[in-house]
Amino acid sequence: MLLYTVMTQDGLLSAEQRDFIAAERVRIHTTINGVPANFVHSIFLTYPRGHAYVVANRSPVASILGIIRAGRAPEQKTRLVRAL
């Protein structure tokens, strides 16, 4: 199983954008790793506007955390990260 967690400022991504991102992750991961689509999990979390900072300035920070299980070849991990 692969778990992707995306964190963005509230209201940054629409439902359609989240749907597209999740579908693309499934396409990329199943193509590169050859696993069933139900192995790919995506969670979208949000935080309130004004609650993220870059240096000391408020900024709409976005992050993606992907957890890849041990045992994947470094080349395979590199292809996956570049595709994402």
Secondary structure, DSSP 8 states (H G I E B T S, - for coil): -EEEEEEEETTSS-HHHHHHHHHHHHHHHHHHH---GGGEEEEEEEE-TT--EETTEE----EEEEE--TT--HHHHHHHHHH-
